[in-house]
Amino acid sequence: MAPNHQASTPILQIGELAKRTELTVDAIRFYEKRRLLPRAMRTTGRFRLYMAEDIERVRFIQRMQALGFSLREIRELGNLRARSVDACESVRKLLTAKMVEVRTKMRDLERLKSELAADLRGCNAELEHRRRHAPSACPVLETSEGGLK
């Protein structure tokens, strides 16, 4: 299979690409294996060679991961980058779906936060009760409503 690079001159070995993008060599190999990066050209000694545009590809992957996109979604977005003018509608759909996912996670986290706060209040009340009375079982571990049960 031929490398998917344009006719620009290879300038980086994998270690230099890793250094410039603050990733490990293993992460770059992983991105290549998952087809997030095009297959690297090789020297006669089988060293991977990367182009200047691969630095931007890796930074794009990092930005998309920071936004919560999965590797599958990032690969899709990367493919859309090649048709940037025609891809806006597709990108909008992906962003809209991600926004819905984030809102759902936020609601779930708020619910979890409320449950944890209630359990913490129960623990605090029991510990306060123990200052004047005999200890009882931890309310979080004893009730069916407890978050840890």
N, C-alpha and C positions, 0 to 999 in steps of 0.2 A: 504494500500500500504506500503510495507516494505521500510525502509530507504535504500538509495543507498550508504551506507558507507561500507568500508572494515572492517575487524575485529580489527581495532585499537581502543585504549581506548579513550573515549570521554574526552576532557580536558577543553573545554571552554563553558561557557554559552554565550548567545548572546551579552550581554554587554561587555564582555571581548573581543570577536571577533570584535565588533564594535570599541572598544578602540585601539586594535592592528592594525586595518586597517584604522583608522581615518575616519570611516563612522558612520552613525547613525544606531540605532537599526532598524528603519523603512526601511532604505536602504537595510539592510541585509534581512529583511522579504520580501521586494519587490523582491530582487534577487531570493529568494527561490520560491516565488509565480510565477515568470517568468521562473522558471526552469533553472536558471543560476547556482544555487547551488543545490546540492541534498537535498532532504527533510531531515530535521534535526531529529535526534533521540530525544526522550523526556524522561524526568524523570517522576516518578510517579506523581509528581506535575505539569506536563505538561510544564516544562521549556525546551527550546531547548538546545541541547548539540551538540557541534561542535568538529571536529577533527583538529589536527594540519594541515593536508593537506587542510582544508577549508580556512586557512589563505592565502595559496598560490593561491587557486582558486579565492578568492576575489581580491588579488593583480593582478592576470591575467585579471580579468574583468576590473579593474581600468586601467591597461595598454592598453587594447584594446579600452576602451572608450576614452582614451587620444589620440589614433590614429584615432579616428573618426568612429569606427565601431558601428553599431546599436546593440541593445540588441539581435535581431534575429541573426545577424552575429556573435555576441559573443557566443551565445548559440551553433551555428554551429561550431565555432572554438573550443569551450570547448568540444564538442562531438568528434572532430577530435583529441584532445589531448590524448584521450584514445587509439588511434591507431597511435601514433606519428610517427612511422617508415613508415607506409603505407599511411600517410595522407599528405605527402609533396606536391604532385601534387594538391590536393584539396586546400591546404593552399595557394599555389602559385596562383591558379585561383582567390581566394578571395582577395589576396593582389594585383593582377593585376587589378581586377575590382575596388578596392578601390583607386588605383593610378589613374586610368582613371577618377574616380569621383572627386578626389582632383584636378587634372589638370583642369577639367571643372569648378569647383568652383573658382579656381585661375583666370581663364580667365574671369569668370563672375565678380569677385571682381575687377580685373583690369579695366574692362569696367565701373563698378560702380564708381571706384575711379576717372576715367577720367571724367565721367559725373558730379560728385560732384565738382571736381576741376574747370570745366568749369562754373558751376553754382556759385561757390565761386568767380571766377574772375568776373562774371557778377554783383554780389552783391558788390564786392569791387569797381568796376568801377562806379556803381550807387552812392555809398556812397562818392566816390571821386568827382563825378559830382555835388553832392549836396553841396559841400563846396563852389562852385562858382555859382550855378544855382538853380532854383526852383526844388524841389524833383519830381521825376517821380515815377511811380509804381515800385515795386520790379520786376526786369526782370525775376526772376525765377518763380514768381507767375503769370506773365502775358503772357509768351510765351508757345507755345505748346511743345517746346523742353526742357523746364525747368524740372529738375529732381523731383521737389516736386509737380508738377501739376498732 
